[in-house]
């Protein structure tokens, strides 16, 4: 039974409300207990005359109280539920729950799990087994049938996966598991996006005898995904897609991040009404674009909104060099024409202004290219030769093409990968016995191993290599007769590559083929150390091991246990090959979730003749009201009892001690004596820890937190000792010995200030210990946190030190107010000494205190603080290290920089902190002293 947001499990019990008039009549006939009074009689008569009620009925308010109590009990017995959830009835002898857990389910995964839990709870109430299957799990995952509790355990252990769903496999396994049931129910909890093979999957799941279908899908599909990230000539362009079920205009921001996770550029993508694709450009310099390691859409915590980048997304700067003069009338005969056309889409091309090689080569090297292409360059001038050799050995890639000049030049052992024969070899023609040669399959050890040999490419002329023992391993491509077409080798950190044909289509038609473009792309990738030339020989079976994976929430994480090496040619994301980076420190390959032509298509509910129940994902917001109603009725019963006792005179000022009262008092005294005998410690006023507490509060002491690290604790105690001695020497305060406290067990309220050095290697404090620190700060105490990491990585989000990260974890569980660095007019700067900055063993870190809003009288007051003292201070300057002294009173640690006055300033800052803790901000009212003195004089 449901009344709007209120439902009753046993509505017939509400018929008891009809008995309320009878209860009211009975209560009105019940007189209150007579009150016993002592003499004088006149006082009794006077008091009775002021009574409004008559002795034969109860007061109206007591009757109303009891009626309300009875009504509450009746409502509680009717099993009331506030915001009752929609019951998704699962009929039949079993229920199969199929839950999508692909990449798009990560943002609202908890809501989906809560919905599935309700289905399992309903199945448990009906006493039927549960088959639970997730569509983005390995095929070996157990799916049941389960008992309800086992199904809940499997569901709560599941998590979203950063991969597409595989409904055909999951639905087929569910159909097999339901084969032994007569008429089971099927519940499909979809992600709302269509996938390959959906039609066959639903046919297999719903084809046999089923009792009904429960269809649950998102009310609105708002997921976005990145399908492309291209480093274009004029900028870096990203492409995002969305479902057609989201037609409203939408604008999102994408961020580009470097390898350390720092955001270095932004781009805006706008979807118009009904548009499913949007593009955005990162308009940044070429050098900055090459630092991009990943791109992510803001506000989309799922794997589809993140795209990792490898060397393929980085544009290399390539220098072009040729000795031949360009013929403007015949551009197709230019040595660099086809090279420009092939490399322009994925590289930034630069050319020298001078045709003289002695000047052209230094001009190219000044622009720091990743690769230099020489088209038929014979002899390199001596003035530029050594600079070119140094550039190659430092990591550059030199690509040379043959021609008449190179064929006539002598051998160059450094700037050529293999020795060459003088002259050139002609194939075919009237005076030749040979035919033009085709290209053989590429060697497995070269960078073109996974390319198919171009059948249309032929070679009519080439330069030949001298046969030697190293020729085979340096050959990257060969002709059908076994002669090398392309050779390459390492020179230091760089590479030297030689195409044994010309770059124009005179010796071969290779430059006008698509294979030529892919070959140049592979060589460009090698120019940035995408991988060593022998990388394929080092990887087992040619697969690249998983390096960094994209998690379901879009964050890069270590590879999961079930991730496998990425085999060459594998383009589909799966459980074995989740999206992310594959490779190692020598180079990585990006394996992203979606391809460039991917689209997000809304999933339609399958056509079926079964009864269909549609629902939506939602948390269970039902609240059982029986407990609160019974508790309220019990409270009213207590109030009724107190009212009856009051009307009976139990709370009179001098009640008559009757025999019953005397007996009750004797019974209470006996019970108290028995309890005292059983536990003698409760009969004593003093406690065992009272003496320690008296000693702790008899003198002011500075406390420090014991971290468990002996070196850190020793420095903390020595620092507090040094500050204590300085306070005794410079002020009227004489503190006692410093106290080390365990925040989990020791009483903290005895100390006005607790110094807490953050040690990232120490164990994280328990929630109970942090709660004690929180209570101490709320009770007026102050904790001075010191991360001691000023000269380590700063506080920015991408480079937090371990100590700073540990401090963030601790503060995340505390009620920390808004903080600000100590203002120049704060009381801390003038509590005793004039201290503009708070130095420690290090300098540069501000002292963070509670931020105080500027009052309307800020112009008339010398400080900005209020009447309280900040409950928290944070610094990274290692104050205890600057205060620490040894047994002889000499400083223990040097300051950084080594300035003797820095330690003095640090101690003065410590004095100001202690004075501020003990006296508050009394100096903030010094401006009113003349007015106060004038009034006192009056």
Secondary structure, 3 states (H helix, E strand, C coil): CEECCEEECCHHHHHHHHHHHHHHHHHHHCCCCCCCCCCCHHHHHHHHHCCCCCCCCCCHHHHHHHHHHHHHHHHHHCCEEECCCCCCCCCCCEEEEEECCCHHHCCCHHHHHHHHHHHHHHHHHHCCEEEEEECCCCCCCCCCCECHHHHHHHHHHCCCCCCCCCHHHHHHHHHHHCCCCCCEEEEEECCCECCCCHHHHHHHHHCCCEEEEEEECCCCCCCEEEEEEEECCCCEEEEEEEECCCCCCEEEEEEEECCCCCEEEEEEEEECCCCCEEEEEECCCHHHHCCCCEEEECCCCCHHHEEECCHHHCCEEEEEEECCCCCCCCHHHCCCHHHHHHHCCCEEEEECCCCCHHHHHHHHHHCCCCEEEEECCCCCCHHHHHHHHHHHHCCCEEEEECCHHHHHCCCCCCCCCCCECCCCEECCCCCCCCCCEEECCCCCCCCCCCCCCCCCCEECEECCECCCCCCCCCEEEEECCCCEEEEEEEECCEEEEEECCCCCCCCECHHHCHHHHHHHHHHHHHHCCCCCCCHHHHCHHHCECEEEEECCCCCEECCCCCCCCECCCCCCCCCCCCCEEEEECCEEEEECCCCCCCCECECCCCCCCCEEEEECCCCCCCEECHHHHHHHHHHHHHHHHHHHHHHCCCCCCCCCCCHHHHHHHHHHHHHHHHHHHHCHHHHCCCCCCHHHHHHHHCCCCCEEECCCCHHHHHHHHHHHHHHHHHHHHHCCCCCCCCEEECCCCCCCCCCCEEEEECCCCCCCCCHHHHHHHHHHHHCCCEEEEECCCCCCCCCCCCCCCHHHHHHHHHHCCCCCCCEEECCCCCHHHCCCCCCCCCCCCCCCCCCEEECCCCCCCHHHCCCCCCCCCCCEEEECCCHHHHHCECCCCCECCCCCCCCHHHHHHHHHHHHHHHHHHHHCCHHHHHHHHHHHHHHHHC
